[in-house]
Amino acid sequence: MLAPAVGTTLLLFGGALAGAVEQSFTPPLGGGLETWTLESWRQVLGDPVFVDAFWFSLRTTLVATLVSAGLALLIATLMRTRSAAMRTAVAFPVPVPHLIVAVVAVLWLAPGGLADRVLGTLPLNLVRDQLGLGVVLVYVFKETPFLVLLLLAVMGRRLEEQEEMAAVHGIGRWGRLRWVIWPAVRAPLLIGSMIVAAFVFSAFEVPLAVGPNYPPSLGTYALEVTKSDAIGGAGQAAAALLLGAVASIAFALAILGLFKARREPDER
Amino acid sequence: MVVGPSGAGKTTLLRAISGLETLDSGRIDLGGRRIDRLPAHKRRCAVVFQEPRLLNHLDLLDNVGISLLARGVPRKDRRSRAAELIDQVGLGELAGRGVKGLSGGEQQRVALARALCAEPDLLLLDEPLSAVDPNRRASLMELILELQSDRQVTTVSVTHDRAEAAEMGQHIALLIDGKVLQSAEPAVLFERPETERAARFFGMNVISGKVGGGHLRLEGCEFPVSGPDGEAVFSIRPESVLLRSGAGPEMTVVESVYLGSHVRLRLRAGQTEIESHVRPGEAPASGEKVRVCLPESGLWRIPEP
């Protein structure tokens, strides 16, 4: 039953990953894997721009993911008893492509943009700012509803009934949040946050549209090296993105480990 | 014990008492204190719901001791107290395991232990036997009655099953359409209902006719009765309706259904229909004509409204 989904995933993502690995070890002037070289990896790891891009991506990813997760938990808790229409309205940004949101953000938030004209000069410069606030803002706008949807899926009637059970056994609002709601939502929240983090860490269209000129994100770094170095750029881009993928996987494993180690002692 | 048909408002009543529903009007007092303005967790009313509502991420001991968690009782004490209660509900050997794999009856026992662990001022049971295998109902009912009697905890239980109500309740309130129609001891409700609806709910025959000259005259037959002349409504339990040869009006058996412990007969004469329960060996076949006797001891004249 799972074969079609697994097959598609392996073909699309596994194939792309294998292609990137091959590209990163291919000599800049051509040749097969029998003449493989670490040149692209050496160049990327020795490039201070890559290091800056890595930290910029990591920082914006962490901030965007944590803010989205916190907001999603709050919104889902408030929305779970609301009407289906209101819950659908919250999910509105999910199908809108990231690039469109980024373009709208530029139109509205760039210096001299629509927001400046309507509201006067904005106190913060959110487009092309050094800290990447615009990037974070776009991802929070896009990813929070996605996480809200995941959380609302587990906050059904069953959870409501369990909360009622806890209430009639003397457990107050915070206790119910801690012992009933949190254990039910933490797994989908964690998995959803990991998906969001992996996506944000390697995405390039939003940083390209609203991110600072420097540092680039990992995605925009890969794009730039491909454009600036016609001979070895593709190998370096592949190496940079593979490092990003390895970092994402390592980060996800570390979070999972931490999550297991820090399980509420009262729940064991 | 509150008994009534589906949709009568039984569960709503329990939810209102426990604080899960807000009152539109009126007040609720418990042991001299007004509780209707308190949130559910401060009312000290524990509920055993129709479905056990156990938390899958906790083992049985932590499920039972969940009320102690809120009170900040240390884990060791909490689990030890929970273990005592798990033992009392007959699941001692399962104490350390998780919720998965427990039968409906076992889960409901855990829910009962959880409610008792909260040491409530009032224990509310919302059809606690409805999700339990019929063969295990009797033992769970026995356990509930035993624990309730040992602990002397005031209990309000609701059910749609009149037999269960009679077995469990010392006092029964009949709730229909959100109103208490009658409230009394089980025997009174089952034999001396105050209204036709109450009589029908408790499974009695309701017979309307005219009393005159010591007889209740019905369409197609008449039965000897005492009491003043005039229009009257009588009720009689199907078990009290006797079939015998000799005297008494003749009725035809139009339906005969074997139910294990007894046979249910539907008897007809003209427009008058009466239900009778007889022992399996004594049941006439469908279509047979029988003489019917309604003994005065079982016949109850429903008071005029």
Interface residues (C-beta under 8 A of the other chain):
Chain A: E161 Q162 E164 M165 A166 A167 V168 H169 G170 I171 G172 G175 W179 V180 P183 A184 P265 D266 E267
Chain B: S18 G19 L20 P39 A40 H41 K42 R43 R44 C45 A46 V47 F49 E51 R53 L55 H57 L58 D62 I66 S67 L69 A70 R71 R75 R114 A115 A118 L124
